[in-house]
């Protein structure tokens, strides 16, 4: 997409001013394309089905969020406590993306303070077999590498051996 304009905040070279400056279309890590309006534009073509699936539930946090939501309905703070290392901002962002994709349902109850619960939609529950397969593979990988599952609340990102 070529659009004529100037680069905000940058001085242009007077010799190059007659040339059109091309604005870039930002492509997020997950593949969603954002236009200048900021509204996401969903892709309609993929190289393979795995690419389509990874666009929806790929990344560092989404599979973990989906695993916990697969267990039961959670309030925001409860869910955050289940996922050590995730910030409130990142959890909010990931939940909003999953909600926009129809995977997660956000239910707000009229109370003070507001009560918000997150759960999987029927479409989100269709990921159950995939999540269980990934979990099974993870267990096998942990056994192969000698890793152990941390007790909840004792998760450490890096352990040192003396």
C-alpha positions in Angstrom: 0.0 0.0 0.0 1.7 3.2 -1.2 0.6 6.5 0.3 2.2 9.9 -0.3 3.1 11.9 2.7 5.9 13.0 4.9 7.6 11.2 7.8 6.4 12.9 11.1 9.3 14.0 13.2 11.9 13.6 10.5 13.5 16.2 8.3 13.3 15.3 4.7 16.2 15.9 2.3 15.3 18.8 -0.1 16.7 16.8 -3.0 14.4 13.8 -2.2 11.3 15.8 -1.4 9.7 15.3 -4.8 9.8 11.5 -4.2 6.8 9.9 -2.6 7.4 8.6 0.8 5.9 5.2 1.4 4.2 4.6 4.8 4.5 1.1 6.1 1.7 -1.1 7.1 2.4 -2.5 10.5 2.4 -6.3 10.8 2.0 -7.6 14.4 3.9 -10.7 15.6 0.7 -12.8 15.3 0.2 -11.7 11.7 -2.7 -9.3 12.2 -2.3 -6.4 9.8 -3.1 -3.0 11.2 -3.9 -0.1 8.9 -3.4 3.5 9.7 -6.8 3.6 11.5 -5.5 1.1 14.0 -8.3 -1.4 13.3 -7.1 -4.9 12.8 -7.7 -6.5 9.4 -7.9 -10.3 9.5 -6.0 -12.3 7.0 -8.0 -14.3 4.5 -5.2 -16.5 3.1 -2.7 -18.8 4.8 0.1 -21.0 3.6 -1.1 -23.9 5.8 -3.7 -24.6 8.5 -1.1 -24.5 11.2 -0.4 -20.9 10.3 -4.2 -20.1 10.8 -4.2 -21.8 14.2 -1.0 -20.2 15.4 -2.4 -16.8 14.5 -5.3 -17.3 17.0 -3.6 -19.1 19.9 0.1 -18.8 19.3 2.6 -16.9 21.4 4.1 -17.0 24.9 0.9 -16.4 26.9 -2.2 -17.5 24.9 -1.7 -21.3 25.2 -1.2 -20.9 29.0 -4.3 -18.7 29.3 -6.3 -21.1 27.2 -5.1 -24.0 29.4 -6.4 -22.4 32.6 -9.6 -21.3 31.0 -10.1 -24.9 29.7 -10.2 -25.9 33.4 -13.0 -23.5 34.5 -14.3 -19.9 34.5 -11.9 -17.4 36.2 -12.1 -13.9 37.4 -9.3 -11.6 36.1 -7.2 -11.5 39.3 -7.6 -15.3 39.9 -6.4 -16.0 36.3 -3.4 -13.7 36.7 -2.4 -15.5 39.9 -2.4 -18.7 38.0 0.1 -17.3 35.4 3.3 -16.1 37.2 5.2 -13.6 35.1 2.4 -12.1 33.1 1.6 -8.5 33.6 -1.9 -7.1 33.9 -1.5 -5.2 30.7 -0.4 -8.3 28.8 -3.1 -10.5 30.2 -5.7 -7.9 29.3 -4.3 -7.6 25.8 -4.2 -11.4 25.2 -7.8 -11.8 26.6 -9.1 -9.1 24.3 -7.5 -10.7 21.3 -8.9 -14.1 22.2 -12.3 -12.5 22.8 -12.1 -10.8 19.4 -11.4 -14.2 17.8 -14.5 -15.7 19.5 -12.4 -18.0 21.7 -13.0 -16.4 25.1 -16.2 -14.9 26.5 -16.0 -11.9 28.9 -18.9 -11.6 31.2 -19.4 -8.4 33.2 -21.7 -8.4 36.3 -23.2 -5.1 37.4 -21.7 -4.7 40.8 -19.4 -2.4 42.6 -16.5 -3.1 42.1 -17.3 -4.6 38.7 -17.1 -8.4 38.6 -15.7 -9.7 35.4 -15.4 -13.4 34.5 -13.6 -15.1 31.6 -14.5 -18.5 30.1 -14.1 -20.3 26.9 -16.9 -20.0 24.3 -18.2 -23.2 22.6 -15.8 -22.4 19.8 -13.0 -22.0 22.3 -13.9 -25.4 23.9 -13.3 -27.0 20.5 -9.6 -26.5 21.3 -9.7 -29.0 24.1 -8.2 -31.9 22.1 -5.4 -29.7 20.8 -4.6 -28.3 24.3 -4.6 -31.8 25.7 -2.3 -33.0 22.9 0.1 -30.1 23.5 0.0 -30.8 27.3 0.8 -34.5 26.7 3.7 -33.6 24.4 4.9 -31.1 27.1 4.9 -33.9 29.7 6.9 -36.2 27.4 9.4 -33.3 26.6 9.8 -32.6 30.4 10.5 -36.3 31.0 13.0 -36.4 28.1 14.9 -33.3 29.3 14.6 -34.1 33.1 12.5 -31.0 33.8 10.0 -31.0 36.6 6.7 -29.3 37.1 6.9 -26.5 39.6 4.4 -26.4 42.4 2.0 -23.6 42.0 3.4 -20.4 43.5 7.0 -21.6 43.5 7.6 -21.0 39.8 11.0 -19.6 39.0 12.1 -18.5 35.6 15.7 -19.3 36.2 17.2 -21.6 38.7 20.9 -21.6 39.4 22.8 -24.7 40.5 25.7 -24.2 43.0 
